[in-house]
């Protein structure tokens, strides 16, 4: 049990589709590559929290991937708004 971890990441709901990807391909790739379970709330739920559970190393890798997607999209949105 000591190697198990649970992380909650608060990401604005507008970025959830980018984390899931088309037909959930991106989120499924993260899950299969890391072995962590990543739960993104459905669009009908007004919640920004993404939950990641599993082995500690897997959770950290999945969290890193999710945060990289979020930061990349956030930068692109900011660049778009400044043009």
C-alpha positions in Angstrom: 0.0 0.0 0.0 2.9 2.4 0.6 3.7 2.6 -3.1 0.1 3.6 -4.0 -0.6 7.3 -4.6 -3.6 9.5 -5.3 -3.2 13.0 -6.9 -5.9 15.6 -7.7 -5.1 18.2 -10.3 -7.3 21.3 -10.7 -7.4 22.2 -14.4 -10.1 24.5 -15.9 -12.8 22.6 -17.6 -12.2 24.2 -21.0 -9.0 22.2 -21.2 -10.5 18.8 -20.4 -11.3 18.0 -24.0 -7.6 18.5 -24.9 -6.5 16.2 -22.1 -9.0 13.5 -23.3 -8.2 14.0 -26.9 -10.3 13.0 -29.9 -12.3 9.8 -29.1 -10.4 9.8 -25.7 -7.3 8.7 -27.5 -4.9 11.0 -25.5 -6.2 10.0 -22.1 -6.3 6.3 -23.0 -2.6 6.6 -24.2 -1.6 8.2 -20.9 -3.4 5.4 -19.0 -1.9 2.6 -21.0 1.6 4.1 -21.0 1.8 4.9 -17.3 -0.5 2.3 -15.8 -2.2 5.0 -13.7 -6.0 5.5 -13.6 -6.9 9.0 -14.8 -10.4 10.2 -14.2 -11.6 13.3 -16.0 -15.1 14.4 -15.0 -17.8 14.2 -17.7 -18.8 17.4 -19.5 -22.2 17.4 -17.7 -20.4 17.7 -14.2 -19.3 21.2 -13.2 -16.0 20.1 -11.7 -12.4 21.0 -12.6 -10.6 18.3 -10.6 -8.9 15.5 -12.4 -8.0 12.5 -10.3 -5.0 10.2 -10.9 -4.5 7.0 -8.9 -2.2 4.1 -9.0 1.5 3.2 -8.3 3.4 6.3 -7.1 5.7 6.4 -10.1 2.9 5.9 -12.6 0.8 8.6 -10.9 3.7 11.1 -11.2 4.3 10.3 -14.9 0.6 10.6 -15.6 0.3 13.9 -13.7 3.3 15.2 -15.6 1.7 14.3 -19.0 -1.6 15.9 -18.0 0.0 19.1 -16.8 2.2 19.3 -19.9 -0.9 19.1 -22.2 -2.6 21.8 -20.0 0.3 24.2 -20.1 0.9 23.7 -23.8 -2.8 24.4 -24.6 -2.8 27.4 -22.2 0.2 28.9 -24.0 -1.5 28.4 -27.3 -4.7 30.1 -26.1 -2.8 33.0 -24.7 -0.9 33.5 -28.0 -4.2 33.3 -29.9 -5.8 35.9 -27.7 -2.9 38.3 -28.1 -3.0 38.3 -31.9 
